[in-house]
Amino acid sequence: MSNVQGKKICLALPYSHPDPYIREMRYRTATSIAASLMKRVILHPIKKS
């Protein structure tokens, strides 16, 4: 992520799954990646349900 100035970044990950453990892991992964992006670039979180 060295040259992202002025570029749009979209983070899209699947959340749905029949197994609650898988859903939780997907949520935690998305949260971790979003936090990392927010530290490096401007990221505007958009949540879809």
C-alpha positions in Angstrom: 0.0 0.0 0.0 2.7 2.4 -0.8 1.0 4.7 -3.4 -2.7 4.8 -2.5 -3.1 8.6 -2.3 -6.2 9.7 -4.2 -7.3 6.2 -4.9 -10.5 4.6 -3.6 -10.2 1.3 -1.7 -13.2 -1.0 -1.2 -13.0 -3.7 1.4 -15.6 -6.4 0.6 -15.8 -9.7 2.6 -18.5 -12.3 3.0 -20.2 -12.4 6.4 -23.0 -14.9 5.9 -22.4 -18.6 6.7 -24.5 -21.2 8.5 -21.7 -21.7 11.1 -21.7 -19.0 13.8 -17.9 -19.5 14.3 -17.2 -18.8 10.7 -19.3 -15.7 10.8 -17.4 -14.4 13.9 -14.1 -15.1 12.2 -15.1 -13.2 9.1 -16.3 -10.3 11.2 -13.0 -10.2 13.1 -11.0 -10.5 9.9 -12.9 -7.6 8.3 -12.5 -5.5 11.4 -8.8 -6.1 11.6 -8.2 -5.3 7.9 -10.4 -2.1 8.1 -8.4 -1.0 11.2 -5.1 -1.5 9.3 -6.4 0.4 6.3 -7.6 3.3 8.5 -4.1 3.6 10.0 -2.6 4.0 6.5 -5.2 5.8 4.4 -8.5 7.5 4.8 -11.1 4.7 4.8 -14.8 5.5 5.0 -16.6 2.5 6.4 -19.9 1.5 4.8 -21.8 -1.2 6.4 -24.4 -3.2 4.5 -26.7 -5.6 6.2 
